[in-house]
């Protein structure tokens, strides 16, 4: 069925086999090409997404064309626009594949039913939300108080595998610094 996802749930939860089969049954697999969007600005987020393979980005593009990356979602992670999904309002962000990606999608109505019927899944979902909230708070503090060098060092520590997968312009957009500043920081590190 969705072997990678089943293995993920077996490793992350104590959900019984039947529950995992129920969750998998409602998932719709999709393959995204590089740069293909699953959510565009102004659209309503109607799906919860699990990344089986590949890498997605959640981003906002300003009116002058600057991209601000809010989050990367690698394999074995969940993604969606929380506000748009929960409130069913137009999204202010977009979500797209950085590289060819294989994802599973659950319609909101289906996932809401699963959460209502499966208390163990609801508990797991709440744990994921808490972890994401903690990480988001830490990222915000780093962005507000860290120097560009500290932000880059934090990125390297948290996501060492991303350096070979992402163009520098995306790393700069995630860190909230210019490509020129990122290049300067990297050159200074190489010289040490």
Secondary structure, DSSP 8 states (H G I E B T S, - for coil): --HHHHHHHHHH----HHHHHHHHHT-EEEEE-TT-EEE-TTSB--EEEEEEESEEEEEEE-TTS-EEEEEEEETTEEE--HHHHHHT-B-SSEEEESS-EEEEEEEHHHHHHHHHH-HHHHHHHHHHHHHHHHHHHHHHHHHHHS-HHHHHHHHHHH-GGGTTTS-HHHHHHHHTS-HHHHHHHHHHHHH-
